[in-house]
């Protein structure tokens, strides 16, 4: 008999999905294009940089056929700015997610940044969240992507020599994770009373997977408290209604 699956994605599934994130590499050998289900990969010609899925980049890195370019948000200066935003600028909310690669032109259409036309070019790939090119070399610094936690752990585990100041980056990521975990635990205060709303803007995929059980437990506890309070209120109303006529009869001397 199959066991019931837990709601949502578990951390291992989130880590698997993270392997589809696009990152930038510097090839060390020539490699022709590879046909994949998502399309053909670009032909690798050293020293020209290319964008590949994380799983393929890690395979080439293991074979010493490419080096991985750390995304801009994984540099120490960018992480320090994010920690400063989390602790000093806006200590109640999470740091904002990276801006989308498309923006509105004011007429109901969207166009890429830096382009005057909304017409896509031949071969352009249209992406949607959470699989945006937010971890390539062209990604903006100072913004954490959706898969920031699992992506950084994977790069530090398998390509630490390609990350500038890897030891400092590890320490900054540990501090950032502790700050955001405390915010996630503290944000459940808004759920007290059953009428609050929990804002998850800027929360990463792994953070959601790890905190889902805790948040759902708080929501379930608040729901039970609200149900018991409502039941007590109804019982008190019924007692008042049933006791009202008896009290009036005693007052009248019957």
GROMACS elastic network, one bead per residue, 0.5 to 0.9 nm:
[ bonds ]
;  ai    aj funct       b0    kb
    2     5     6  0.87295   500
    5     8     6  0.86718   500
    6     9     6  0.78176   500
    6    10     6  0.78769   500
    7    10     6  0.84552   500
    7   212     6  0.87724   500
    8   209     6  0.74191   500
    8   212     6  0.80858   500
    9    12     6  0.80903   500
    9    13     6  0.59687   500
    9    14     6  0.64015   500
    9   205     6  0.89986   500
    9   208     6  0.88254   500
    9   209     6  0.61464   500
   10    13     6  0.54070   500
   10    14     6  0.64119   500
   10    15     6  0.88594   500
   10   206     6  0.85093   500
   10   209     6  0.56311   500
   10   210     6  0.76622   500
   11    14     6  0.50062   500
   11    15     6  0.61745   500
   11    16     6  0.86411   500
   11   205     6  0.85673   500
   11   206     6  0.60867   500
   11   207     6  0.88128   500
   11   208     6  0.89219   500
   11   209     6  0.55712   500
   11   210     6  0.66274   500
   12    15     6  0.50918   500
   12    16     6  0.62904   500
   12    17     6  0.88008   500
   13    16     6  0.50071   500
   13    17     6  0.63190   500
   13    18     6  0.86372   500
   14    17     6  0.51303   500
   14    18     6  0.62175   500
   14   147     6  0.82838   500
   14   150     6  0.80496   500
   14   205     6  0.66754   500
   14   206     6  0.63087   500
   14   209     6  0.75088   500
   15    18     6  0.50187   500
   15    19     6  0.68254   500
   15   147     6  0.83497   500
   15   150     6  0.60025   500
   15   151     6  0.79679   500
   15   154     6  0.88734   500
   15   205     6  0.89366   500
   15   206     6  0.76438   500
   16    19     6  0.55207   500
   16    20     6  0.78234   500
   17    20     6  0.58100   500
   17    21     6  0.77903   500
   17   147     6  0.88089   500
   18    21     6  0.55354   500
   18    54     6  0.76197   500
   18    55     6  0.87478   500
   18   131     6  0.88189   500
   18   147     6  0.61145   500
   18   148     6  0.89779   500
   18   150     6  0.69971   500
   18   151     6  0.65922   500
   18   205     6  0.89775   500
   19    22     6  0.82547   500
   19    53     6  0.65711   500
   19    55     6  0.50214   500
   19    56     6  0.84311   500
   19   151     6  0.79862   500
   20    52     6  0.87587   500
   20    53     6  0.51052   500
   20    54     6  0.58006   500
   20    55     6  0.67498   500
   20    56     6  0.89130   500
   20   131     6  0.77926   500
   21    52     6  0.82043   500
   21    53     6  0.54372   500
   21    54     6  0.55871   500
   21    55     6  0.83822   500
   21   131     6  0.63536   500
   21   132     6  0.77226   500
   21   133     6  0.74018   500
   21   134     6  0.83818   500
   21   135     6  0.73543   500
   21   136     6  0.89594   500
   21   147     6  0.81308   500
   21   151     6  0.83898   500
   22    51     6  0.61108   500
   22    52     6  0.53681   500
   22    54     6  0.58918   500
   22    57     6  0.89677   500
   22   131     6  0.81444   500
   22   132     6  0.79963   500
   22   133     6  0.60049   500
   22   134     6  0.79097   500
   22   135     6  0.64991   500
   22   136     6  0.63810   500
   23    50     6  0.83029   500
   23    51     6  0.54125   500
   23    52     6  0.57103   500
   23    53     6  0.62184   500
   23    54     6  0.60927   500
   23    57     6  0.76569   500
   23    68     6  0.76815   500
   23    69     6  0.74342   500
   23    70     6  0.80880   500
   23    71     6  0.73994   500
   23   133     6  0.76638   500
   23   134     6  0.84139   500
   23   135     6  0.55251   500
   23   137     6  0.73383   500
   24    49     6  0.66380   500
   24    50     6  0.55915   500
   24    52     6  0.64196   500
   24    53     6  0.86633   500
   24    54     6  0.88517   500
   24    57     6  0.82105   500
   24    67     6  0.88273   500
   24    68     6  0.62360   500
   24    69     6  0.54081   500
   24    70     6  0.76584   500
   24    71     6  0.77999   500
   24   135     6  0.79030   500
   24   136     6  0.51140   500
   24   137     6  0.59489   500
   24   138     6  0.88789   500
   25    48     6  0.88281   500
   25    49     6  0.56639   500
   25    50     6  0.55770   500
   25    51     6  0.62627   500
   25    52     6  0.72326   500
   25    57     6  0.68924   500
   25    66     6  0.63982   500
   25    67     6  0.55353   500
   25    69     6  0.53449   500
   25    70     6  0.87043   500
   25   136     6  0.88335   500
   25   137     6  0.89345   500
   26    44     6  0.85789   500
   26    45     6  0.88630   500
   26    46     6  0.69336   500
   26    47     6  0.61767   500
   26    48     6  0.64916   500
   26    50     6  0.66865   500
   26    65     6  0.88923   500
   26    66     6  0.55394   500
   26    67     6  0.51232   500
   26    68     6  0.63011   500
   26    69     6  0.70160   500
   27    30     6  0.71891   500
   27    31     6  0.84095   500
   27    44     6  0.62022   500
   27    45     6  0.66733   500
   27    46     6  0.52039   500
   27    47     6  0.62140   500
   27    48     6  0.71859   500
   27    49     6  0.68058   500
   27    50     6  0.77451   500
   27    60     6  0.84267   500
   27    65     6  0.61402   500
   27    67     6  0.63316   500
   27    68     6  0.86051   500
   28    44     6  0.86393   500
   28    45     6  0.80596   500
   28    46     6  0.56253   500
   28    47     6  0.69525   500
   28    64     6  0.76638   500
   28    65     6  0.50551   500
   28    67     6  0.73523   500
   29    44     6  0.73666   500
   29    45     6  0.69747   500
   29    46     6  0.61758   500
   29    47     6  0.86802   500
   29    65     6  0.56689   500
   29    66     6  0.72160   500
   30    43     6  0.77290   500
   30    44     6  0.53399   500
   30    45     6  0.50544   500
   30    46     6  0.64387   500
   30    65     6  0.86391   500
   31    34     6  0.85389   500
   31    42     6  0.88907   500
   31    43     6  0.58950   500
   31    45     6  0.69509   500
   32    41     6  0.84361   500
   32    42     6  0.75773   500
   32    44     6  0.63000   500
   32    45     6  0.85581   500
   33    40     6  0.61191   500
   33    41     6  0.51423   500
   33    42     6  0.53069   500
   33    44     6  0.74081   500
   34    39     6  0.84178   500
   34    40     6  0.54357   500
   34    41     6  0.53136   500
   34    42     6  0.76603   500
   34    43     6  0.79050   500
   35    38     6  0.81875   500
   35    39     6  0.59506   500
   35    41     6  0.65236   500
   36    39     6  0.50319   500
   36    40     6  0.55528   500
   36    41     6  0.72966   500
   37    40     6  0.79874   500
   38    41     6  0.88077   500
   40    43     6  0.88621   500
   41    44     6  0.87259   500
   41    51     6  0.83367   500
   41    52     6  0.69311   500
   41    53     6  0.89475   500
   42    50     6  0.69804   500
   42    51     6  0.76869   500
   42    52     6  0.79488   500
   43    50     6  0.82678   500
   44    47     6  0.85536   500
   44    48     6  0.73983   500
   44    49     6  0.78595   500
   44    50     6  0.69061   500
   45    48     6  0.57415   500
   45    49     6  0.79782   500
   45    50     6  0.86797   500
   46    49     6  0.74399   500
   49    69     6  0.88839   500
   51    57     6  0.86757   500
   51   136     6  0.71477   500
   51   137     6  0.88612   500
   52    55     6  0.82751   500
   52    56     6  0.64969   500
   52    57     6  0.60674   500
   53    56     6  0.55130   500
   53    57     6  0.62265   500
   53    58     6  0.87252   500
   54    57     6  0.50381   500
   54    58     6  0.60985   500
   54    59     6  0.86067   500
   54   151     6  0.85907   500
   55    58     6  0.52524   500
   55    59     6  0.63379   500
   55    60     6  0.88658   500
   56    59     6  0.50201   500
   56    60     6  0.62941   500
   56    61     6  0.85120   500
   57    60     6  0.52027   500
   57    61     6  0.60562   500
   57    62     6  0.85981   500
   57    66     6  0.74111   500
   57    67     6  0.81123   500
   57    68     6  0.70360   500
   58    62     6  0.60788   500
   58    63     6  0.85912   500
   58    66     6  0.87197   500
   58    67     6  0.89527   500
   58    68     6  0.80863   500
   58   155     6  0.84496   500
   58   158     6  0.72539   500
   58   159     6  0.78795   500
   59    62     6  0.51359   500
   59    63     6  0.63264   500
   59    64     6  0.86713   500
   59    65     6  0.86842   500
   59    66     6  0.89539   500
   60    63     6  0.50068   500
   60    64     6  0.61104   500
   60    65     6  0.50746   500
   60    66     6  0.54710   500
   60    67     6  0.79544   500
   61    65     6  0.58785   500
   61    66     6  0.50954   500
   61    67     6  0.58465   500
   61    68     6  0.71896   500
   61   158     6  0.81922   500
   61   159     6  0.74581   500
   62    65     6  0.76470   500
   62    66     6  0.84158   500
   62   158     6  0.79354   500
   62   159     6  0.87206   500
   63    66     6  0.78430   500
   64    67     6  0.75481   500
   67   159     6  0.81350   500
   67   162     6  0.67308   500
   68   155     6  0.85801   500
   68   159     6  0.70874   500
   68   162     6  0.60096   500
   68   163     6  0.82406   500
   69    72     6  0.89512   500
   69   136     6  0.78634   500
   69   137     6  0.68622   500
   69   162     6  0.65992   500
   69   163     6  0.74701   500
   70    73     6  0.82540   500
   70    74     6  0.64079   500
   70    75     6  0.75477   500
   70   135     6  0.80427   500
   70   136     6  0.78313   500
   70   137     6  0.72289   500
   70   155     6  0.81905   500
   70   162     6  0.67934   500
   70   163     6  0.56067   500
   70   164     6  0.78595   500
   71    74     6  0.55481   500
   71    75     6  0.74417   500
   71   134     6  0.81413   500
   71   135     6  0.50579   500
   71   136     6  0.54429   500
   71   137     6  0.53095   500
   71   138     6  0.79807   500
   71   139     6  0.69191   500
   71   140     6  0.87147   500
   71   141     6  0.81018   500
   71   163     6  0.89379   500
   72    75     6  0.57749   500
   72    78     6  0.71749   500
   72   135     6  0.75328   500
   72   136     6  0.78079   500
   72   137     6  0.63334   500
   72   138     6  0.77762   500
   72   139     6  0.64876   500
   72   140     6  0.65653   500
   72   142     6  0.79407   500
   73    76     6  0.81681   500
   73    77     6  0.84246   500
   73    78     6  0.53040   500
   73    79     6  0.65093   500
   73    82     6  0.88719   500
   73   135     6  0.77740   500
   73   139     6  0.78154   500
   73   140     6  0.70771   500
   73   142     6  0.56077   500
   73   143     6  0.62556   500
   73   144     6  0.66230   500
   73   145     6  0.85268   500
   73   148     6  0.89635   500
   74    77     6  0.85084   500
   74    78     6  0.66860   500
   74    79     6  0.64896   500
   74   135     6  0.88871   500
   74   141     6  0.81096   500
   74   142     6  0.89151   500
   74   144     6  0.87508   500
   74   148     6  0.88076   500
   74   152     6  0.73507   500
   74   163     6  0.80041   500
   74   164     6  0.87893   500
   74   169     6  0.71979   500
   74   173     6  0.88687   500
   75    78     6  0.54585   500
   75    79     6  0.63355   500
   75    80     6  0.87572   500
   75   141     6  0.83843   500
   75   163     6  0.77866   500
   75   164     6  0.68153   500
   75   165     6  0.79622   500
   75   166     6  0.88612   500
   75   169     6  0.69181   500
   76    79     6  0.51278   500
   76    80     6  0.61083   500
   76    81     6  0.86721   500
   76   164     6  0.80831   500
   76   165     6  0.74049   500
   76   166     6  0.87927   500
   76   168     6  0.68330   500
   76   169     6  0.56935   500
   76   172     6  0.73317   500
   77    80     6  0.51258   500
   77    81     6  0.63375   500
   77    82     6  0.87856   500
   77   142     6  0.85476   500
   78    81     6  0.51382   500
   78    82     6  0.63299   500
   78    83     6  0.87318   500
   78   141     6  0.58504   500
   78   143     6  0.80289   500
   79    82     6  0.50304   500
   79    83     6  0.61489   500
   79    84     6  0.85205   500
   79   141     6  0.87070   500
   79   142     6  0.68739   500
   79   143     6  0.87552   500
   79   144     6  0.88919   500
   79   169     6  0.77580   500
   79   172     6  0.65639   500
   79   173     6  0.74416   500
   79   176     6  0.80073   500
   80    83     6  0.51037   500
   80    84     6  0.60901   500
   80    85     6  0.85894   500
   80   142     6  0.86554   500
   80   172     6  0.72061   500
   80   176     6  0.89513   500
   81    84     6  0.50551   500
   81    85     6  0.62203   500
   81    86     6  0.86574   500
   81   142     6  0.62929   500
   82    85     6  0.50409   500
   82    86     6  0.61623   500
   82    87     6  0.86616   500
   82    95     6  0.68019   500
   82   142     6  0.58096   500
   82   143     6  0.71340   500
   82   144     6  0.80740   500
   82   176     6  0.80661   500
   83    87     6  0.60661   500
   83    88     6  0.81949   500
   83    95     6  0.86115   500
   83   172     6  0.81107   500
   83   175     6  0.79096   500
   83   176     6  0.59646   500
   83   179     6  0.80953   500
   84    87     6  0.52776   500
   84    88     6  0.54734   500
   84    89     6  0.66593   500
   84    90     6  0.86858   500
   85    88     6  0.55809   500
   85    90     6  0.58081   500
   85    91     6  0.73670   500
   85    94     6  0.84459   500
   85    95     6  0.65373   500
   86    89     6  0.64784   500
   86    90     6  0.56406   500
   86    91     6  0.52312   500
   86    92     6  0.78583   500
   86    93     6  0.72631   500
   86    94     6  0.62346   500
   86    95     6  0.59793   500
   86   176     6  0.81919   500
   86   179     6  0.74447   500
   86   180     6  0.77410   500
   87    90     6  0.64757   500
   87    92     6  0.83685   500
   87   179     6  0.75904   500
   88    91     6  0.57571   500
   90    93     6  0.58310   500
   90    94     6  0.75042   500
   90    95     6  0.77543   500
   91    94     6  0.76687   500
   91   183     6  0.82234   500
   92   183     6  0.71284   500
   92   187     6  0.81908   500
   93    96     6  0.86190   500
   93   183     6  0.75398   500
   93   187     6  0.87132   500
   93   199     6  0.81343   500
   93   200     6  0.87826   500
   93   201     6  0.82775   500
   93   202     6  0.85601   500
   94    97     6  0.87734   500
   94   180     6  0.71306   500
   94   183     6  0.77741   500
   94   184     6  0.89731   500
   94   200     6  0.79695   500
   94   201     6  0.69221   500
   94   202     6  0.56370   500
   94   203     6  0.68402   500
   95   142     6  0.89418   500
   95   143     6  0.72930   500
   95   144     6  0.75980   500
   95   201     6  0.82518   500
   95   202     6  0.58832   500
   95   203     6  0.83090   500
   96    99     6  0.84815   500
   96   143     6  0.66636   500
   96   144     6  0.76399   500
   96   201     6  0.69352   500
   96   202     6  0.50623   500
   96   203     6  0.86781   500
   97   100     6  0.87932   500
   97   143     6  0.56624   500
   97   144     6  0.58326   500
   97   145     6  0.61532   500
   97   146     6  0.74572   500
   97   201     6  0.74092   500
   97   203     6  0.81060   500
   97   204     6  0.89867   500
   98   101     6  0.89317   500
   98   134     6  0.70451   500
   98   139     6  0.82648   500
   98   140     6  0.70627   500
   98   141     6  0.84920   500
   98   142     6  0.81270   500
   98   144     6  0.64448   500
   98   145     6  0.62087   500
   98   146     6  0.87164   500
   98   202     6  0.86438   500
   99   102     6  0.83771   500
   99   134     6  0.89026   500
   99   140     6  0.82011   500
   99   143     6  0.82623   500
  100   103     6  0.71104   500
  100   128     6  0.88827   500
  100   129     6  0.85509   500
  100   132     6  0.78016   500
  100   134     6  0.87903   500
  101   111     6  0.84776   500
  101   112     6  0.59077   500
  101   113     6  0.63194   500
  101   132     6  0.79293   500
  101   133     6  0.81805   500
  101   134     6  0.89339   500
  102   110     6  0.59358   500
  102   111     6  0.53299   500
  102   113     6  0.60267   500
  103   106     6  0.89978   500
  103   109     6  0.83456   500
  103   110     6  0.52057   500
  103   111     6  0.56623   500
  103   112     6  0.63447   500
  103   113     6  0.66904   500
  104   107     6  0.74339   500
  104   108     6  0.67807   500
  104   109     6  0.57444   500
  104   111     6  0.64561   500
  104   112     6  0.88363   500
  105   108     6  0.68282   500
  105   109     6  0.58480   500
  105   110     6  0.57178   500
  105   111     6  0.67601   500
  105   118     6  0.85187   500
  106   109     6  0.70990   500
  106   110     6  0.83294   500
  107   110     6  0.84546   500
  109   118     6  0.72618   500
  110   118     6  0.61989   500
  111   114     6  0.85867   500
  111   115     6  0.68109   500
  111   116     6  0.74383   500
  111   117     6  0.64411   500
  111   119     6  0.76407   500
  111   120     6  0.84439   500
  112   115     6  0.56752   500
  112   116     6  0.81419   500
  112   117     6  0.81053   500
  112   118     6  0.70220   500
  112   120     6  0.88801   500
  113   116     6  0.83344   500
  115   118     6  0.75028   500
  117   120     6  0.80542   500
  120   123     6  0.83689   500
  120   124     6  0.63667   500
  120   125     6  0.87959   500
  120   126     6  0.88586   500
  121   124     6  0.55885   500
  122   125     6  0.89518   500
  127   130     6  0.85927   500
  127   131     6  0.64087   500
  127   132     6  0.59086   500
  127   133     6  0.81850   500
  128   131     6  0.58701   500
  128   132     6  0.60468   500
  129   132     6  0.56550   500
  129   146     6  0.83548   500
  130   145     6  0.82894   500
  130   146     6  0.60963   500
  130   147     6  0.80851   500
  130   205     6  0.89151   500
  131   134     6  0.80751   500
  131   146     6  0.82481   500
  132   135     6  0.81740   500
  132   145     6  0.84896   500
  132   146     6  0.88250   500
  133   136     6  0.59405   500
  133   138     6  0.81969   500
  133   139     6  0.68011   500
  134   137     6  0.85974   500
  134   138     6  0.79104   500
  134   140     6  0.74119   500
  134   143     6  0.87258   500
  134   144     6  0.83200   500
  134   145     6  0.58615   500
  134   146     6  0.84033   500
  135   138     6  0.78672   500
  135   139     6  0.57807   500
  135   140     6  0.86386   500
  135   145     6  0.71266   500
  135   148     6  0.84825   500
  135   151     6  0.88175   500
  136   139     6  0.53931   500
  137   140     6  0.83998   500
  138   141     6  0.89875   500
  139   143     6  0.87912   500
  140   143     6  0.66916   500
  141   144     6  0.82165   500
  144   147     6  0.80779   500
  144   148     6  0.58241   500
  144   149     6  0.87861   500
  144   202     6  0.76919   500
  144   203     6  0.89014   500
  144   204     6  0.80471   500
  145   148     6  0.51339   500
  145   149     6  0.87424   500
  145   202     6  0.82191   500
  145   204     6  0.71569   500
  146   149     6  0.83303   500
  146   202     6  0.75816   500
  146   203     6  0.71729   500
  146   205     6  0.57770   500
  146   206     6  0.84907   500
  147   150     6  0.58957   500
  147   151     6  0.58655   500
  147   152     6  0.84135   500
  147   204     6  0.57876   500
  147   205     6  0.56421   500
  147   206     6  0.68860   500
  148   151     6  0.52342   500
  148   152     6  0.59368   500
  148   153     6  0.85299   500
  148   204     6  0.66346   500
  148   205     6  0.81218   500
  148   206     6  0.82817   500
  149   152     6  0.54073   500
  149   153     6  0.62889   500
  149   154     6  0.86868   500
  149   173     6  0.82750   500
  149   177     6  0.81284   500
  149   204     6  0.72127   500
  149   205     6  0.80895   500
  149   206     6  0.64781   500
  149   207     6  0.77548   500
  150   153     6  0.51389   500
  150   154     6  0.61087   500
  150   155     6  0.86677   500
  150   205     6  0.84602   500
  150   206     6  0.65866   500
  151   154     6  0.51471   500
  151   155     6  0.62186   500
  151   156     6  0.85987   500
  152   155     6  0.51902   500
  152   156     6  0.60788   500
  152   157     6  0.84877   500
  152   170     6  0.88569   500
  152   173     6  0.83238   500
  153   156     6  0.52058   500
  153   157     6  0.60810   500
  153   158     6  0.86970   500
  153   170     6  0.86756   500
  154   157     6  0.51262   500
  154   158     6  0.61655   500
  154   159     6  0.78719   500
  155   158     6  0.53506   500
  155   159     6  0.50118   500
  155   160     6  0.62765   500
  155   162     6  0.85048   500
  155   163     6  0.79510   500
  156   159     6  0.56044   500
  156   161     6  0.82718   500
  156   162     6  0.87585   500
  156   163     6  0.74800   500
  156   166     6  0.71514   500
  156   169     6  0.88321   500
  156   170     6  0.77951   500
  157   160     6  0.62506   500
  158   161     6  0.85323   500
  159   162     6  0.55144   500
  159   163     6  0.70463   500
  160   163     6  0.53532   500
  160   164     6  0.82513   500
  160   165     6  0.88997   500
  160   166     6  0.60431   500
  160   167     6  0.88582   500
  161   164     6  0.76056   500
  161   165     6  0.88864   500
  161   166     6  0.74588   500
  162   166     6  0.83815   500
  163   166     6  0.54889   500
  163   169     6  0.83361   500
  164   167     6  0.87318   500
  164   168     6  0.87292   500
  164   169     6  0.80205   500
  165   168     6  0.54515   500
  165   169     6  0.62015   500
  165   170     6  0.87587   500
  166   170     6  0.61524   500
  166   171     6  0.87582   500
  167   170     6  0.51756   500
  167   171     6  0.64969   500
  167   172     6  0.87991   500
  168   171     6  0.51692   500
  168   172     6  0.61980   500
  168   173     6  0.85648   500
  169   172     6  0.51086   500
  169   173     6  0.60298   500
  169   174     6  0.85267   500
  170   173     6  0.51733   500
  170   174     6  0.61941   500
  170   175     6  0.87461   500
  171   174     6  0.51107   500
  171   175     6  0.63371   500
  171   176     6  0.86461   500
  172   175     6  0.51160   500
  172   176     6  0.60839   500
  172   177     6  0.85322   500
  173   177     6  0.59884   500
  173   178     6  0.85600   500
  174   177     6  0.51729   500
  174   178     6  0.62840   500
  174   179     6  0.87264   500
  175   178     6  0.52209   500
  175   179     6  0.62687   500
  175   180     6  0.87254   500
  176   179     6  0.51755   500
  176   180     6  0.62015   500
  176   181     6  0.84961   500
  177   180     6  0.52511   500
  177   181     6  0.59668   500
  177   182     6  0.85582   500
  177   207     6  0.89354   500
  178   181     6  0.50999   500
  178   182     6  0.61802   500
  178   183     6  0.86463   500
  179   182     6  0.52925   500
  179   183     6  0.63788   500
  179   184     6  0.88088   500
  180   184     6  0.61750   500
  180   185     6  0.87134   500
  180   203     6  0.85402   500
  180   207     6  0.86622   500
  181   184     6  0.50236   500
  181   185     6  0.63189   500
  181   186     6  0.85699   500
  181   207     6  0.78363   500
  181   211     6  0.84286   500
  182   185     6  0.51792   500
  182   186     6  0.60489   500
  182   187     6  0.84735   500
  183   186     6  0.50101   500
  183   187     6  0.58481   500
  183   188     6  0.88851   500
  184   187     6  0.52394   500
  184   188     6  0.70844   500
  184   200     6  0.88198   500
  184   203     6  0.88503   500
  184   207     6  0.86351   500
  184   211     6  0.76243   500
  184   215     6  0.86059   500
  185   188     6  0.59340   500
  185   189     6  0.81983   500
  185   211     6  0.83380   500
  185   214     6  0.81727   500
  185   215     6  0.80216   500
  186   189     6  0.59488   500
  186   190     6  0.84868   500
  187   190     6  0.60350   500
  187   191     6  0.79683   500
  187   198     6  0.66728   500
  187   199     6  0.81389   500
  188   191     6  0.53415   500
  188   192     6  0.73765   500
  188   196     6  0.87731   500
  188   197     6  0.88972   500
  188   198     6  0.69185   500
  188   215     6  0.69768   500
  188   218     6  0.71850   500
  188   219     6  0.84019   500
  189   192     6  0.55952   500
  189   196     6  0.83212   500
  189   198     6  0.89008   500
  190   193     6  0.81703   500
  190   194     6  0.85764   500
  190   195     6  0.80248   500
  190   197     6  0.63076   500
  190   198     6  0.65314   500
  191   194     6  0.55883   500
  191   195     6  0.64172   500
  191   197     6  0.63047   500
  191   198     6  0.69203   500
  191   218     6  0.79340   500
  191   219     6  0.70364   500
  191   222     6  0.74017   500
  192   195     6  0.71980   500
  192   196     6  0.66468   500
  192   218     6  0.87253   500
  192   219     6  0.85329   500
  192   222     6  0.63981   500
  193   196     6  0.70933   500
  193   222     6  0.68047   500
  193   223     6  0.86691   500
  193   225     6  0.85300   500
  193   226     6  0.72421   500
  194   197     6  0.87847   500
  194   219     6  0.79717   500
  194   222     6  0.60999   500
  194   223     6  0.66998   500
  194   225     6  0.89233   500
  194   226     6  0.69873   500
  199   202     6  0.88901   500
  199   203     6  0.89559   500
  200   203     6  0.54476   500
  200   204     6  0.87945   500
  200   208     6  0.87100   500
  201   204     6  0.88302   500
  203   206     6  0.86000   500
  203   207     6  0.65197   500
  203   208     6  0.68895   500
  204   207     6  0.52283   500
  204   208     6  0.63069   500
  204   209     6  0.87912   500
  205   208     6  0.52072   500
  205   209     6  0.63127   500
  205   210     6  0.87578   500
  206   210     6  0.60874   500
  206   211     6  0.84323   500
  207   210     6  0.52348   500
  207   211     6  0.59580   500
  207   212     6  0.82361   500
  208   211     6  0.52104   500
  208   212     6  0.56279   500
  209   212     6  0.54133   500
  209   213     6  0.80267   500
  210   213     6  0.71416   500
  210   214     6  0.81835   500
  211   214     6  0.53052   500
  211   215     6  0.61318   500
  211   216     6  0.84663   500
  212   215     6  0.52652   500
  212   216     6  0.59155   500
  212   217     6  0.83814   500
  213   216     6  0.52193   500
  213   217     6  0.60311   500
  213   218     6  0.86781   500
  214   217     6  0.51293   500
  214   218     6  0.63567   500
  214   219     6  0.87518   500
  215   218     6  0.51063   500
  215   219     6  0.62045   500
  215   220     6  0.85660   500
  216   220     6  0.60153   500
  216   221     6  0.84688   500
  217   220     6  0.50743   500
  217   221     6  0.60732   500
  217   222     6  0.85858   500
  218   221     6  0.50519   500
  218   222     6  0.61431   500
  218   223     6  0.85180   500
  219   222     6  0.51322   500
  219   223     6  0.61055   500
  219   224     6  0.86736   500
  220   223     6  0.50001   500
  220   224     6  0.62281   500
  220   225     6  0.86608   500
  221   224     6  0.51519   500
  221   225     6  0.62271   500
  221   226     6  0.85794   500
  222   225     6  0.50932   500
  222   226     6  0.60997   500
  222   227     6  0.85426   500
  223   226     6  0.50896   500
  223   227     6  0.61152   500
  223   228     6  0.86846   500
  224   228     6  0.61654   500
  224   229     6  0.85051   500
  225   228     6  0.52141   500
  225   229     6  0.60694   500
  225   230     6  0.85282   500
  226   229     6  0.50840   500
  226   230     6  0.60837   500
  226   231     6  0.85619   500
  227   230     6  0.51361   500
  227   231     6  0.61694   500
  227   232     6  0.86564   500
  228   231     6  0.50115   500
  228   232     6  0.61362   500
  228   233     6  0.85757   500
  229   232     6  0.51157   500
  229   233     6  0.61766   500
  229   234     6  0.87040   500
  230   233     6  0.50742   500
  230   234     6  0.62695   500
  230   235     6  0.87022   500
  231   234     6  0.51793   500
  231   235     6  0.62621   500
  231   236     6  0.87222   500
  232   235     6  0.51087   500
  232   236     6  0.62448   500
  232   237     6  0.86777   500
  233   236     6  0.51895   500
  233   237     6  0.62944   500
  233   238     6  0.87304   500
  234   237     6  0.50559   500
  234   238     6  0.61807   500
  234   239     6  0.86221   500
  235   238     6  0.50782   500
  235   239     6  0.61646   500
  235   240     6  0.86412   500
  236   239     6  0.50672   500
  236   240     6  0.62205   500
  236   241     6  0.86373   500
  237   240     6  0.51270   500
  237   241     6  0.62099   500
  237   242     6  0.86354   500
  238   241     6  0.50735   500
  238   242     6  0.60745   500
  238   243     6  0.83855   500
  239   242     6  0.51427   500
  239   243     6  0.58055   500
  239   244     6  0.82694   500
  240   243     6  0.51269   500
  240   244     6  0.58129   500
  241   244     6  0.53621   500
  241   245     6  0.77207   500
  242   245     6  0.68101   500
  242   246     6  0.76430   500
  243   246     6  0.54337   500
  243   247     6  0.62822   500
  243   248     6  0.87762   500
  244   247     6  0.54105   500
  244   248     6  0.63911   500
  244   249     6  0.88649   500
  245   248     6  0.50363   500
  245   249     6  0.62020   500
  245   250     6  0.87676   500
  246   249     6  0.51116   500
  246   250     6  0.63437   500
  246   251     6  0.86728   500
  247   250     6  0.52203   500
  247   251     6  0.62336   500
  247   252     6  0.86987   500
  248   251     6  0.50929   500
  248   252     6  0.62640   500
  248   253     6  0.89158   500
  249   252     6  0.51003   500
  249   253     6  0.65059   500
  249   254     6  0.57279   500
  250   253     6  0.51874   500
  250   254     6  0.58617   500
  251   254     6  0.78353   500
